[in-house]
Every structure is written in C-alpha cells, then in structure tokens.
Amino acid sequence: MGSFIEINDTLQLTREQGFPRELDFAIHLKTPYRTEDFSERVFEFKDKPAIRLYKVPPVRNFLVENRDGKWIYWGLVHILTIIHDYEKRMTAGTYKIIYLYPPDEMREAHNLMDRRKETQFFD
C-alpha cells in the first residue's frame, strides 16, 4: 500500500478555486494594488486536486492565478489552514496575502521561478 501527497510552494488557483476576485489584472496594470489593501484579509480556497501540503508560516508560498493553463504570479501568501478530503482527494484551506508584486515584478516572476513555456502568461 502507498499514498500520494504533493508538497507545494505555490498556491495556484483559478477564480472558481478561490483566487481573489478583488485582484483584477487590468486594473493592477494601470493602478497597482498595495499589499496593505489586502494584508488583513483571509481568503479561502477549495477543490485543489490531490492531497497537498504547503509551507508553514513564516515561510511564504507563491500566489498564482491560473488563467486557462497560463500562470500569473501575483505575489506571496501564508497558508493559514488546510483541510484534506481523503475520499475526494481534494485540498482546501485559507490564506493571507503577505506581498503583491508590482506589474514589473509580475512579468519577471515566471522567468525567475518557473520557466515552463506552456504556463507562461506573458509572451
């Protein structure tokens, strides 16, 4: 018998899974959001396939918006809680934004941390 658990340093979410609706990419490019605008908020995520473990605060995880398979690195989060549904093999939880990248850092983040051409949002 065995088990499969993923260890992640990236919280990659679609809007349906819990990426903050308040973070609008077009608005952020024109008038960047400030980390302080979101630092006291706690966000929820759900329906992440597989049993996943994330780095525990004070260690950060990357916050990534998944748009049709393309990844936008938005910043850094602390994972606050995790819920594992072992029957459905899903992970849910809560997180707090600890840093939002300004647009120029967003453009560079994928090149620095990921580099997979198939997930590159900025072409």
HUBEL-V472295 format. One line per field, one symbol per residue. ss: DSSP state (a for helix, b for strand, c for the rest). phi: phi as a letter, one per 30 degrees, with the letter a starting at -180 (. if undefined). burial: + if it has 9 or more other ideal C-beta (glycine too) atoms within 8 Angstrom, else -. Layout:
# HUBEL-V472295
ss=???
phi=???
burial=???
This chain:
# HUBEL-V472295
ss=cccccbbbcbbbbcccccccccccaaaaaaccccaaacccccbbbbbbbccbbbcbccccbbbbbbbccbbbbbbbbbbbbbbbbccccbbbbbbbbbbbccaaaaaaaaaaacccaaabccc
phi=.bbbbccccbccbddddkdeddccedddddbedceedbdcdcccbahddidccbdcedddbdcbccchicccdclbbcdcbbbccdddhbbblbabdcacddedddddedddcbidddcdddc
burial=-------+--+-+---+++---+----+----+-+--++---+-+--+-+++-+-----++++++++--+++++++++++-+--+----+++++++++-++-+--+--++---+----+++--
